[in-house]
């Protein structure tokens, strides 16, 4: 859902020359500046490395829910995969800005609940890499706009049931809720001009327009 929002804003932005999407499945979108790499094993980017150079920013939107997962399995998908991609990209594009979508409640001390400490460890490792800049986005509630839908069935049901409440919730909690549009635009702003700090919550994301 977050990736769809980021892609939409990148394709709409006249200042973005080209967009490369790397994943296991197609976005099913067609656009003159969009190119896709479908790659089954994201833990081994060697076969596609030659196509990953020459980019100014990476918006890393991959992620899974920790519900029902053991820590080692969640860490493998969250920490190991993210760092595999990040280490490859920083070697190929040292002047790149890396934006990682984490989540509200992530624990930088790495001492909290399972998902929070794994996310915190991932953020800390990314911030140590020699990118031009790295920003950790920690959105809370994210409202999908423009026909964007989550790939997670439970989330789709939740959003469908709560849709009538979106407007009053955004009005009541503007600092805790962001949208896929605001998230995508904030990523672009961070990549272009930077952000005031390396870790940004929903309020910071909404202000970064």
C-alpha positions as CSV (number, residue, x, y, z in Angstrom):
1,X,0.0,0.0,0.0
2,X,2.8,2.4,0.9
3,X,4.7,1.4,-2.2
4,X,1.7,2.1,-4.4
5,X,1.5,5.6,-2.9
6,X,5.2,6.3,-3.4
7,X,5.1,5.1,-7.0
8,X,2.0,7.3,-7.8
9,X,3.7,10.4,-6.5
10,X,6.9,9.7,-8.3
11,X,5.2,9.2,-11.6
12,X,3.1,12.4,-11.2
13,X,6.1,14.5,-10.2
14,X,7.6,16.3,-13.2
15,X,11.0,16.5,-11.5
16,X,11.4,12.7,-11.4
17,X,13.1,11.6,-14.6
18,X,12.8,7.8,-14.2
19,X,11.5,5.3,-11.7
20,X,12.7,1.7,-11.3
21,X,10.5,-0.7,-9.3
22,X,12.2,-3.9,-8.1
23,X,10.1,-6.7,-6.7
24,X,8.8,-10.2,-7.0
25,X,5.5,-9.2,-8.8
26,X,4.6,-6.5,-11.3
27,X,2.9,-3.2,-10.4
28,X,0.7,-3.7,-13.5
29,X,1.2,-0.1,-14.3
30,X,2.5,1.4,-17.6
31,X,4.2,4.8,-17.7
32,X,6.9,6.3,-20.0
33,X,9.3,6.8,-17.1
34,X,8.6,3.5,-15.2
35,X,10.7,0.4,-15.6
36,X,10.3,-2.8,-13.6
37,X,12.7,-5.5,-12.6
38,X,10.9,-8.7,-11.6
39,X,13.3,-10.7,-9.4
40,X,12.3,-13.7,-7.4
41,X,15.2,-13.7,-4.9
42,X,15.6,-10.3,-3.4
43,X,18.2,-11.7,-1.0
44,X,20.5,-12.1,-4.0
45,X,20.6,-9.0,-6.2
46,X,23.8,-10.1,-8.1
47,X,22.0,-11.0,-11.3
48,X,20.4,-7.5,-11.6
49,X,23.2,-5.4,-10.0
50,X,24.1,-3.8,-13.3
51,X,20.7,-2.3,-13.5
52,X,20.7,-0.7,-10.1
53,X,23.3,2.0,-10.5
54,X,22.7,5.7,-11.4
55,X,19.8,6.4,-9.0
56,X,19.5,9.3,-6.6
57,X,17.1,7.8,-4.1
58,X,15.6,4.5,-2.9
59,X,12.2,4.4,-1.3
60,X,12.2,1.1,0.6
61,X,8.5,0.1,1.1
62,X,8.7,-3.7,1.5
63,X,7.6,-5.1,4.8
64,X,5.4,-7.7,6.4
65,X,3.2,-7.8,9.5
66,X,4.8,-9.5,12.5
67,X,1.4,-11.1,13.5
68,X,1.9,-14.9,13.9
69,X,5.6,-14.8,13.1
70,X,8.5,-16.0,15.2
71,X,11.3,-13.5,15.8
72,X,13.9,-15.2,13.6
73,X,11.5,-15.3,10.6
74,X,10.4,-11.7,11.1
75,X,14.0,-10.6,11.5
76,X,15.0,-12.4,8.3
77,X,12.4,-10.6,6.2
78,X,12.7,-7.3,8.0
79,X,16.3,-6.8,8.9
80,X,18.2,-9.2,6.6
81,X,16.4,-8.3,3.5
82,X,16.5,-4.6,4.0
83,X,20.2,-4.6,4.8
84,X,21.0,-6.9,1.8
85,X,19.3,-4.3,-0.5
86,X,20.8,-1.3,1.3
87,X,24.4,-2.6,1.3
88,X,24.2,-3.3,-2.4
89,X,22.7,0.1,-3.2
90,X,25.2,2.1,-1.1
91,X,28.0,0.4,-2.9
92,X,26.6,1.2,-6.3
93,X,25.2,4.6,-5.5
94,X,27.2,6.3,-2.7
95,X,25.4,9.6,-3.3
96,X,22.0,8.0,-2.8
97,X,19.4,9.0,-0.2
98,X,17.7,6.0,1.4
99,X,14.2,6.3,2.8
100,X,13.0,3.4,4.9
101,X,9.3,3.0,5.9
102,X,9.3,1.7,9.4
103,X,6.4,2.4,11.7
104,X,5.2,4.2,14.8
105,X,6.4,2.5,18.0
106,X,9.7,1.4,16.5
107,X,12.3,1.1,19.3
108,X,15.7,2.6,18.6
109,X,17.0,1.1,21.9
110,X,16.3,-2.4,20.5
111,X,14.8,-3.4,23.8
112,X,11.1,-3.3,23.3
113,X,8.6,-5.8,21.8
114,X,9.7,-8.2,19.2
115,X,8.7,-6.2,16.1
116,X,9.7,-2.9,17.6
117,X,13.2,-4.0,18.4
118,X,13.7,-5.7,15.0
119,X,12.6,-2.5,13.3
120,X,14.8,-0.5,15.6
121,X,17.8,-2.6,14.8
122,X,17.1,-2.3,11.1
123,X,16.8,1.5,11.4
124,X,20.1,1.7,13.4
125,X,21.9,-0.4,10.9
126,X,20.7,1.7,8.0
127,X,21.7,4.9,9.7
128,X,25.3,3.6,10.0
129,X,25.6,3.0,6.2
130,X,27.5,5.6,4.3
131,X,24.6,6.9,2.2
132,X,24.5,10.6,1.3
133,X,21.5,10.6,3.7
134,X,19.1,8.1,5.3
135,X,15.6,8.8,6.7
136,X,13.5,6.5,8.8
137,X,9.8,7.2,8.3
138,X,7.6,6.0,11.2
139,X,4.0,6.6,10.1
140,X,1.1,5.7,12.4
141,X,-2.2,5.3,10.7
142,X,-2.0,5.5,6.9
143,X,-5.1,6.3,4.9
144,X,-5.0,5.0,1.3
145,X,-6.2,7.5,-1.3
146,X,-6.7,7.4,-5.1
147,X,-7.9,3.8,-5.3
148,X,-4.9,2.4,-3.6
149,X,-5.6,-0.8,-1.6
150,X,-3.6,-2.9,0.7
151,X,-2.5,-6.4,-0.4
152,X,-3.3,-7.7,3.1
153,X,-6.9,-9.0,3.3
154,X,-7.4,-8.0,6.9
155,X,-6.3,-4.5,6.2
156,X,-8.6,-4.2,3.2
157,X,-11.5,-5.2,5.4
158,X,-10.5,-2.8,8.1
159,X,-10.2,0.1,5.7
160,X,-13.5,-0.7,4.0
161,X,-15.3,-0.7,7.4
162,X,-13.7,2.5,8.7
163,X,-13.9,4.6,5.6
164,X,-16.8,6.7,6.9
165,X,-14.6,7.7,9.8
166,X,-11.6,8.9,7.9
167,X,-12.5,12.5,7.5
168,X,-13.4,13.1,11.2
169,X,-10.4,11.0,12.4
170,X,-8.0,13.1,10.2
171,X,-9.6,16.3,11.6
172,X,-9.3,15.0,15.2
173,X,-5.8,13.5,15.0
174,X,-3.9,15.4,12.3
175,X,-0.6,14.6,14.0
176,X,-1.2,10.8,14.1
177,X,-2.6,10.1,10.7
178,X,-1.1,10.5,7.3
179,X,-2.1,9.4,3.8
180,X,-0.4,7.5,1.0
181,X,-0.3,10.8,-0.9
182,X,1.4,12.7,1.9
183,X,3.8,9.9,2.5
184,X,4.9,9.7,-1.1
185,X,5.3,13.5,-1.4
186,X,7.3,13.6,1.9
187,X,9.7,10.9,0.5
188,X,10.3,13.0,-2.5
189,X,10.9,16.1,-0.5
190,X,13.4,14.2,1.8
191,X,15.3,12.9,-1.2
192,X,15.4,16.3,-2.9
193,X,16.1,18.7,0.0
194,X,16.6,16.6,3.1
195,X,14.6,16.5,6.3
196,X,15.1,18.2,9.7
197,X,15.9,14.9,11.4
198,X,16.7,11.3,10.5
199,X,13.6,9.7,12.2
200,X,10.2,11.2,11.2
201,X,6.8,10.4,12.8
202,X,3.5,11.1,11.2
203,X,3.5,14.8,12.2
204,X,7.0,15.3,10.7
205,X,5.9,13.4,7.5
206,X,2.8,15.6,7.1
207,X,4.9,18.7,7.6
208,X,7.4,17.6,5.0
209,X,5.5,18.7,1.9
